[in-house]
């Protein structure tokens, strides 16, 4: 019985690590595609064929008790607090993730936030190691250059381009997000940055499809 219990725990850990690896892989692909586009690299030529769809792991045959789930959630909470060094920031990140994926469990939300933080820190370390490029210094005085309108810039970034509010796909997206237009617009804007040559219906279908796929995981 002891050997059976140990093998069960190892299997549980393997399943959790697999799911975390899949989510981290998806976020890494999105971030690097955006980075390539910012540097003018056409990613369509680099893809010889369409990537195969990731296969979800088989259903877990053993029943996990609520006590085990609660213990795992407490451990993840402590790990998140250690990453942020601030309880309030950790709670804000969790609240934002719950609003973005209202159908997900607390365990899934915790793992997603931790995975995003680790990916962000690794990217910051990568950027910090890059050599600084010297730029030409303008000789004009600060008063000669007008300051940018920060409110206008923020408004332009938060509002998606060319997506009418009466589009059926946009309405479906709002239903999936419980009517949260801010999150919907942010997801649409991100896809428009990743795929600037795509039409509005393609963008909306991609966002809706990603949300439905994540909720099925």
PAZAPA-4460 file (N, C-alpha, C; in steps of 0.05 Angstrom, whole numbers, plus 32768, in hexadecimal, padded with zeros to 4 digits):
% residues 217
    n_x    n_y    n_z   ca_x   ca_y   ca_z    c_x    c_y    c_z   seq   type   mol
   8010   7FE8   8000   8000   8000   8000   8011   8019   8000     1      X     A
   8028   8019   800E   8039   8030   800F   8045   8036   7FF4     2      X     A
   804D   8020   7FE6   8058   8024   7FCB   8043   802F   7FB8     3      X     A
   802A   8025   7FBB   8014   802F   7FAA   800F   804D   7FB0     4      X     A
   8010   8055   7FC9   800B   8071   7FD0   8021   8083   7FC4     5      X     A
   803A   807A   7FC5   8050   8089   7FBA   804E   808C   7F9C     6      X     A
   8046   8076   7F8F   8043   8078   7F71   802C   808A   7F6A     7      X     A
   8017   808B   7F7A   8001   809D   7F75   8009   80BA   7F77     8      X     A
   8019   80C1   7F8C   8022   80DC   7F90   8035   80E5   7F79     9      X     A
   8046   80D2   7F70   8058   80D9   7F5A   8048   80DE   7F40    10      X     A
   8033   80CF   7F3C   8022   80D3   7F24   8014   80EE   7F25    11      X     A
   800A   80F5   7F3D   7FFD   810F   7F40   8010   8126   7F3A    12      X     A
   8029   8124   7F44   803D   8139   7F3F   8043   813A   7F21    13      X     A
   8044   8123   7F13   804B   8123   7EF7   8035   8131   7EE7    14      X     A
   801C   812C   7EEE   8005   8139   7EE0   8006   8157   7EE4    15      X     A
   800B   8160   7EFD   800C   817D   7F02   8023   818A   7EF3    16      X     A
   803A   817D   7EF3   8051   8188   7EE4   804C   818A   7EC6    17      X     A
   803E   8175   7EBB   8037   8176   7E9F   8025   818D   7E98    18      X     A
   8010   8191   7EA8   7FFE   81A8   7EA3   800C   81C2   7EA5    19      X     A
   801E   81C5   7EB9   802C   81DF   7EBC   803F   81E3   7EA4    20      X     A
   804B   81CE   7E9A   805D   81D0   7E83   804D   81D9   7E6A    21      X     A
   8035   81CE   7E66   8025   81D5   7E4F   801D   81F2   7E50    22      X     A
   8014   81FC   7E67   800D   8218   7E69   8025   822B   7E65    23      X     A
   803C   8224   7E71   8054   8234   7E6E   805D   8234   7E51    24      X     A
   805A   821E   7E43   8062   821C   7E27   8050   822E   7E15    25      X     A
   8036   822F   7E1B   8024   8240   7E0C   802B   825D   7E0F    26      X     A
   8030   8266   7E28   8036   8282   7E2E   8051   8289   7E21    27      X     A
   8064   8277   7E21   807E   827D   7E16   807C   8281   7DF8    28      X     A
   806C   8271   7DEA   8068   8274   7DCD   805C   828F   7DC7    29      X     A
   8047   8297   7DD6   803A   82B1   7DD1   804E   82C8   7DD5    30      X     A
   805E   82C7   7DEA   8070   82DD   7DF0   8086   82DF   7DDB    31      X     A
   8091   82C8   7DD2   80A6   82C9   7DBE   809C   82D1   7DA3    32      X     A
   8083   82C9   7D9C   8078   82D2   7D83   8075   82F0   7D82    33      X     A
   806C   82FB   7D98   8069   8319   7D9A   8084   8326   7D98    34      X     A
   8099   831A   7DA5   80B4   8325   7DA4   80BF   8324   7D88    35      X     A
   80BA   830F   7D79   80C4   830D   7D5E   80B6   8322   7D4C    36      X     A
   809C   8326   7D50   808E   8339   7D3F   8098   8356   7D45    37      X     A
   809F   835B   7D5F   80A9   8376   7D66   80C4   837B   7D58    38      X     A
   80D3   8367   7D51   80EC   836A   7D44   80EA   8365   7D26    39      X     A
   80D1   8364   7D1B   80CD   8362   7CFE   80D3   8347   7CF2    40      X     A
   80D2   8332   7D02   80D7   8317   7CF8   80BC   830A   7CF2    41      X     A
   80BA   8300   7CD9   80A1   82F3   7CD0   80A1   82D6   7CD9    42      X     A
   808F   82D0   7CEB   808F   82B5   7CF7   8081   82A0   7CE4    43      X     A
   8072   82A9   7CD0   8064   8296   7CBF   8078   8287   7CAE    44      X     A
   808F   8293   7CA7   80A3   8284   7C97   80B2   8270   7CA8    45      X     A
   80B2   8273   7CC3   80C1   8261   7CD3   80B1   8248   7CDA    46      X     A
   8097   8248   7CD4   8086   8231   7CDA   8084   821F   7CC2    47      X     A
   8090   8208   7CC2   808F   81F6   7CAC   8074   81E9   7CAA    48      X     A
   8067   81E4   7CC0   804C   81D8   7CC0   803F   81E1   7CDA    49      X     A
   8024   81DD   7CDA   8015   81E6   7CF1   801C   81D5   7D09    50      X     A
   801E   81E1   7D21   8025   81D1   7D38   800F   81BE   7D40    51      X     A
   8016   81A7   7D49   8003   8194   7D51   7FF5   819C   7D6B    52      X     A
   7FDC   8196   7D6D   7FCD   819E   7D85   7FD6   818E   7D9D    53      X     A
   7FDA   819C   7DB3   7FE2   818F   7DCB   7FCD   817C   7DD5    54      X     A
   7FD4   8164   7DDD   7FC1   8151   7DE7   7FC0   8153   7E06    55      X     A
   7FA7   8156   7E10   7FA4   8158   7E2C   7FAA   813D   7E3A    56      X     A
   7FB3   813E   7E52   7FBA   8125   7E60   7FA0   8115   7E65    57      X     A
   7FA2   80FA   7E68   7F8B   80EA   7E6E   7F7F   80F1   7E89    58      X     A
   7F65   80EC   7E8D   7F59   80F3   7EA7   7F67   80E4   7EBE    59      X     A
   7F69   80F2   7ED4   7F77   80E6   7EEB   7F66   80D0   7EF7    60      X     A
   7F70   80B8   7EF9   7F5F   80A2   7F03   7F5B   80A1   7F21    61      X     A
   7F6B   80B0   7F30   7F69   80AF   7F4D   7F5A   80C7   7F57    62      X     A
   7F4B   80C4   7F6B   7F3B   80DA   7F77   7F4C   80EA   7F8B    63      X     A
   7F4E   8104   7F87   7F5D   8115   7F99   7F4A   8122   7FAD    64      X     A
   7F50   8120   7FC6   7F3F   812A   7FDA   7F41   8149   7FDC    65      X     A
   7F2C   8155   7FE7   7F2C   8172   7FEA   7F42   817B   7FFD    66      X     A
   7F49   816B   8010   7F5F   8172   8023   7F79   8174   8014    67      X     A
   7F7F   8162   8001   7F97   8163   7FF2   7F98   817C   7FE0    68      X     A
   7F81   8183   7FD5   7F7F   819B   7FC4   7F85   81B4   7FD4    69      X     A
   7F79   81B5   7FEC   7F7D   81CC   7FFE   7F9B   81CF   8006    70      X     A
   7FA8   81B9   800C   7FC4   81B9   8013   7FD5   81C4   7FFC    71      X     A
   7FCF   81BA   7FE3   7FDD   81C3   7FCB   7FD9   81E0   7FC6    72      X     A
   7FC0   81EA   7FCB   7FBA   8207   7FC6   7FC9   8218   7FDA    73      X     A
   7FCC   820F   7FF3   7FDB   821E   8007   7FF8   8220   7FFF    74      X     A
   8003   820A   7FF5   801F   820A   7FEC   8023   821E   7FD5    75      X     A
   8010   821E   7FC2   8012   8230   7FAA   800F   824D   7FB3    76      X     A
   7FFD   8252   7FC7   7FFB   826D   7FD1   8015   8277   7FDD    77      X     A
   8022   8266   7FEC   803C   826E   7FF8   8051   8273   7FE3    78      X     A
   8051   8262   7FCE   8064   8266   7FB8   805F   8280   7FA9    79      X     A
   8045   8287   7FA4   803E   82A0   7F97   8047   82B8   7FA8    80      X     A
   8042   82B6   7FC2   804A   82CC   7FD3   8068   82D0   7FD3    81      X     A
   8077   82BA   7FD2   8094   82BC   7FD1   809E   82C8   7FB7    82      X     A
   8090   82C3   7FA1   8098   82CE   7F87   8092   82EC   7F86    83      X     A
   807C   82F5   7F91   8075   8312   7F90   8080   8322   7FA7    84      X     A
   8087   8315   7FBD   8090   8323   7FD6   807C   8336   7FE0    85      X     A
   8062   8332   7FD9   804D   8345   7FE2   8032   8336   7FE1    86      X     A
   8025   8334   7FF7   800B   8325   7FF8   7FF6   8333   7FE8    87      X     A
   7FF5   834E   7FE9   7FE1   835D   7FDA   7FE4   835A   7FBC    88      X     A
   7FFD   835A   7FB2   8002   8356   7F96   7FFA   833A   7F8D    89      X     A
   8000   8327   7F9E   7FF8   830B   7F98   7FDA   8309   7F96    90      X     A
   7FCB   8315   7FA8   7FAE   8314   7FA7   7FA3   8323   7F8F    91      X     A
   7FAF   8339   7F87   7FA6   8347   7F6F   7FAA   8337   7F56    92      X     A
   7FC0   8329   7F54   7FC5   8317   7F3D   7FB1   8300   7F3C    93      X     A
   7FAA   82F5   7F53   7F97   82E0   7F54   7F7B   82E9   7F4C    94      X     A
   7F73   8301   7F56   7F59   830C   7F4F   7F57   8311   7F31    95      X     A
   7F6C   831C   7F25   7F6C   8322   7F08   7F6A   8308   7EF8    96      X     A
   7F77   82F3   7F01   7F77   82D9   7EF3   7F5B   82CC   7EF6    97      X     A
   7F4E   82CF   7F0D   7F33   82C3   7F11   7F1F   82D1   7EFE    98      X     A
   7F22   82EC   7EFA   7F10   82FA   7EE9   7F14   82F2   7ECC    99      X     A
   7F2E   82EC   7EC5   7F34   82E4   7EA9   7F2A   82C8   7EA3   100      X     A
   7F2B   82B6   7EB7   7F22   829A   7EB3   7F0F   8293   7ECA   101      X     A
   7EF6   829D   7EC9   7EE4   8299   7EDF   7EDC   827B   7EE4   102      X     A
   7EE0   826A   7ED0   7ED8   824E   7ED4   7EED   823C   7EDF   103      X     A
   7F05   8246   7EE4   7F1B   8235   7EEC   7F1C   8233   7F0B   104      X     A
   7F28   821C   7F14   7F2A   8217   7F31   7F40   8229   7F3C   105      X     A
   7F40   822A   7F57   7F54   823B   7F65   7F70   822F   7F61   106      X     A
   7F72   8215   7F5F   7F8C   8208   7F5B   7F97   8210   7F40   107      X     A
   7F86   8210   7F2B   7F8F   8217   7F10   7F97   8234   7F0F   108      X     A
   7F88   8246   7F1C   7F8E   8262   7F1C   7FA9   8267   7F29   109      X     A
   7FAE   825A   7F3F   7FC8   825E   7F4D   7FDF   8255   7F3C   110      X     A
   7FDD   823E   7F2F   7FF2   8235   7F1E   7FF7   8247   7F06   111      X     A
   7FE1   8252   7EFB   7FE3   8264   7EE4   7FF2   827E   7EEB   112      X     A
   7FEB   8289   7F02   7FF8   82A2   7F0B   8016   829D   7F11   113      X     A
   801C   8287   7F1E   8038   8281   7F24   8048   827C   7F0A   114      X     A
   803C   826E   7EF7   8049   8269   7EDE   804E   8283   7ECF   115      X     A
   803B   8296   7ECF   803F   82B0   7EC1   8055   82C0   7ECF   116      X     A
   8056   82C0   7EE9   806B   82CE   7EF8   8086   82C4   7EF2   117      X     A
   8089   82A9   7EF1   80A3   829D   7EEB   80AC   82A3   7ECF   118      X     A
   8099   82A3   7EBC   80A0   82AA   7EA0   80A8   82C7   7E9E   119      X     A
   809A   82D9   7EAC   80A1   82F5   7EAB   80BC   82FA   7EB7   120      X     A
   80C3   82ED   7ECD   80DD   82F1   7ED9   80F3   82E7   7EC7   121      X     A
   80EF   82D0   7EBA   8103   82C5   7EA8   8108   82D8   7E91   122      X     A
   80F2   82E4   7E86   80F5   82F7   7E70   8104   8310   7E79   123      X     A
   80FE   8319   7E91   810C   8331   7E9C   812A   832C   7E9F   124      X     A
   8131   8314   7EA8   814D   830D   7EAA   815A   830B   7E8F   125      X     A
   814B   8301   7E7B   8156   82FF   7E60   815B   831B   7E54   126      X     A
   8148   832E   7E58   814C   8349   7E4E   8163   8357   7E5C   127      X     A
   8166   8352   7E76   817B   8360   7E85   8197   8357   7E7D   128      X     A
   8199   833F   7E71   81B3   8336   7E68   81BB   8340   7E4C   129      X     A
   81A7   834C   7E3D   81AD   8356   7E23   81BE   836F   7E24   130      X     A
   81D1   8372   7E11   81E2   838A   7E11   81D1   83A3   7E0B   131      X     A
   81D7   83B8   7E19   81C9   83D2   7E14   81D3   83DE   7DFA   132      X     A
   81BF   83E7   7DEA   81C5   83F4   7DD0   81C5   8412   7DD4   133      X     A
   81DB   841F   7DCD   81DE   843C   7DD0   81CD   844A   7DBB   134      X     A
   81BD   845C   7DC3   81AB   846C   7DB2   81B5   8488   7DB0   135      X     A
   81AE   8495   7D9B   81B6   84B1   7D97   81A7   84C3   7DAA   136      X     A
   81B6   84D4   7DB9   81AA   84E6   7DCC   81A2   8500   7DBF   137      X     A
   8189   8508   7DC3   817F   8520   7DB7   818A   8538   7DC6   138      X     A
   8193   854D   7DB7   819E   8565   7DC3   8189   857A   7DCA   139      X     A
   8170   8575   7DC3   815B   8588   7DC8   8155   8588   7DE6   140      X     A
   814C   859F   7DF0   8145   85A1   7E0D   812B   8592   7E12   141      X     A
   8127   858A   7E2B   810E   857C   7E32   80F5   858C   7E2C   142      X     A
   80F7   85A6   7E2E   80DF   85B6   7E29   80D7   85B7   7E0C   143      X     A
   80EA   85B0   7DF9   80E4   85B0   7DDC   80D3   8598   7DD4   144      X     A
   80D4   8582   7DE3   80C5   856A   7DDC   80AC   8568   7DEC   145      X     A
   8094   8567   7DE0   807B   8565   7DEF   8079   854A   7DFC   146      X     A
   806D   8549   7E13   8069   852F   7E21   8052   8520   7E14   147      X     A
   8053   8505   7E12   803D   84F6   7E06   8025   84F7   7E18   148      X     A
   800D   84F4   7E0B   7FF4   84F3   7E19   7FF0   84D6   7E23   149      X     A
   7FF6   84D1   7E3D   7FF4   84B6   7E47   7FD8   84AB   7E47   150      X     A
   7FC4   84BC   7E4C   7FA8   84B3   7E4B   7FA0   84AA   7E2F   151      X     A
   7FA9   84B8   7E1B   7FA3   84B1   7DFF   7FB0   8497   7DF8   152      X     A
   7FCA   8493   7E00   7FD8   847A   7DFA   7FCB   8463   7E08   153      X     A
   7FC3   8466   7E21   7FB6   8450   7E30   7F9B   8449   7E23   154      X     A
   7F8D   845E   7E19   7F73   8459   7E0D   7F76   844A   7DF3   155      X     A
   7F8B   8450   7DE4   7F90   8443   7DCB   7F98   8426   7DCF   156      X     A
   7FA8   8420   7DE4   7FB1   8405   7DE9   7F9B   83F3   7DF3   157      X     A
   7F88   83FF   7E03   7F73   83EF   7E10   7F5C   83E9   7DFD   158      X     A
   7F5A   83F9   7DE7   7F43   83F6   7DD5   7F4C   83E7   7DBC   159      X     A
   7F3F   83D0   7DB7   7F47   83C0   7D9F   7F3F   83CF   7D85   160      X     A
   7F4E   83C9   7D70   7F4A   83D7   7D57   7F36   83C8   7D45   161      X     A
   7F21   83D6   7D3B   7F10   83CB   7D27   7EFE   83B4   7D30   162      X     A
   7EF6   83B3   7D49   7EE4   839D   7D53   7ECA   83AA   7D5B   163      X     A
   7EB4   83A7   7D4B   7E9A   83B2   7D53   7E8E   83A4   7D6A   164      X     A
   7E80   83B3   7D7B   7E74   83A7   7D93   7E5D   8394   7D8D   165      X     A
   7E51   8397   7D75   7E3A   8386   7D6F   7E42   836C   7D61   166      X     A
   7E5C   8367   7D5F   7E65   834E   7D52   7E5D   8337   7D64   167      X     A
   7E50   8322   7D58   7E47   830B   7D68   7E5E   82FD   7D77   168      X     A
   7E76   82FC   7D6B   7E8D   82F0   7D78   7E96   8300   7D91   169      X     A
   7E94   831B   7D8E   7E9B   832C   7DA5   7E87   8328   7DBB   170      X     A
   7E6D   8325   7DB5   7E59   8320   7DC9   7E5E   8305   7DD7   171      X     A
   7E66   82F1   7DC7   7E6C   82D7   7DD3   7E84   82D9   7DE6   172      X     A
   7E98   82E9   7DDE   7EB0   82ED   7DEF   7EA8   82FA   7E09   173      X     A
   7E96   830E   7E08   7E8D   831B   7E21   7E7E   8307   7E33   174      X     A
   7E6E   82F6   7E26   7E60   82E2   7E37   7E73   82CF   7E45   175      X     A
   7E89   82C7   7E37   7E9C   82B6   7E43   7EAB   82C4   7E5B   176      X     A
   7EAE   82DE   7E59   7EBC   82EE   7E6D   7EA9   82FC   7E81   177      X     A
   7E90   82F3   7E81   7E7C   82FE   7E94   7E78   831C   7E8F   178      X     A
   7E7A   8325   7E76   7E75   8341   7E6F   7E8C   8354   7E75   179      X     A
   7EA4   834A   7E7B   7EBB   835B   7E81   7EC8   8365   7E67   180      X     A
   7EC1   837E   7E5F   7ECB   8389   7E46   7EE9   838F   7E47   181      X     A
   7EF3   8397   7E5F   7F0F   839E   7E61   7F21   8386   7E5B   182      X     A
   7F1A   836E   7E66   7F29   8356   7E60   7F26   834E   7E43   183      X     A
   7F0E   8350   7E39   7F09   8349   7E1D   7F1A   835A   7E0A   184      X     A
   7F1A   8374   7E0F   7F2A   8386   7DFD   7F48   8380   7E00   185      X     A
   7F51   837A   7E18   7F6D   8374   7E1B   7F76   835B   7E0C   186      X     A
   7F64   8346   7E0D   7F6A   832D   7DFE   7F6A   8332   7DE0   187      X     A
   7F57   8342   7DD6   7F56   8348   7DBA   7F6E   8358   7DB1   188      X     A
   7F75   836C   7DC0   7F8D   837D   7DB9   7FA6   836C   7DB8   189      X     A
   7FA9   8359   7DCB   7FC1   8348   7DCB   7FC2   8337   7DB1   190      X     A
   7FAC   832C   7DA9   7FAB   831C   7D91   7FB0   832D   7D78   191      X     A
   7FA7   8346   7D78   7FAC   8358   7D62   7FC9   835E   7D5F   192      X     A
   7FD7   8360   7D76   7FF4   8365   7D76   8003   834D   7D6B   193      X     A
   7FFA   8335   7D73   8007   831C   7D6A   8001   8316   7D4D   194      X     A
   7FE9   831E   7D44   7FE1   8318   7D28   7FD6   8331   7D1B   195      X     A
   7FE7   8345   7D14   7FDD   835E   7D09   7FD0   835B   7CEE   196      X     A
   7FD6   8346   7CDF   7FCB   8342   7CC4   7FB1   8334   7CC3   197      X     A
   7FA6   832C   7CDA   7F8D   831C   7CDB   7F75   832F   7CDD   198      X     A
   7F5E   8325   7CD3   7F45   8334   7CD4   7F38   8332   7CF0   199      X     A
   7F24   8343   7CF5   7F18   8344   7D0F   7F0B   832A   7D17   200      X     A
   7EFD   831C   7D05   7EEF   8303   7D0C   7F03   82EE   7D13   201      X     A
   7F1B   82ED   7D05   7F2F   82D9   7D0C   7F3A   82DE   7D28   202      X     A
   7F3E   82F8   7D2F   7F48   82FF   7D49   7F34   82F7   7D5F   203      X     A
   7F1A   82FD   7D5A   7F06   82F6   7D6E   7F03   82D8   7D71   204      X     A
   7F04   82C9   7D5B   7F02   82AC   7D5D   7F1A   82A0   7D6C   205      X     A
   7F32   82AC   7D68   7F4A   82A3   7D76   7F47   82A7   7D94   206      X     A
   7F3E   82BF   7D9C   7F3B   82C5   7DB9   7F26   82B2   7DC5   207      X     A
   7F0F   82B0   7DB8   7EFA   829F   7DC3   7F03   8282   7DC4   208      X     A
   7F11   8279   7DB0   7F1A   825D   7DAF   7F2F   8257   7DC5   209      X     A
   7F41   826B   7DCA   7F55   8267   7DDF   7F48   8265   7DFB   210      X     A
   7F34   8275   7E00   7F26   8275   7E1A   7F18   825A   7E1D   211      X     A
   7F0A   8251   7E09   7EFB   8237   7E0B   7F0F   8220   7E0E   212      X     A
   7F26   8222   7E00   7F39   820C   7E03   7F45   820B   7E1F   213      X     A
   7F4B   8223   7E2A   7F57   8224   7E45   7F43   821A   7E5A   214      X     A
   7F29   821F   7E56   7F16   8216   7E69   7F11   81F8   7E67   215      X     A
   7F17   81EC   7E51   7F14   81CF   7E4E   7F2C   81C0   7E5A   216      X     A
   7F43   81CE   7E5E   7F5B   81C0   7E69   7F56   81B8   7E86   217      X     A
***
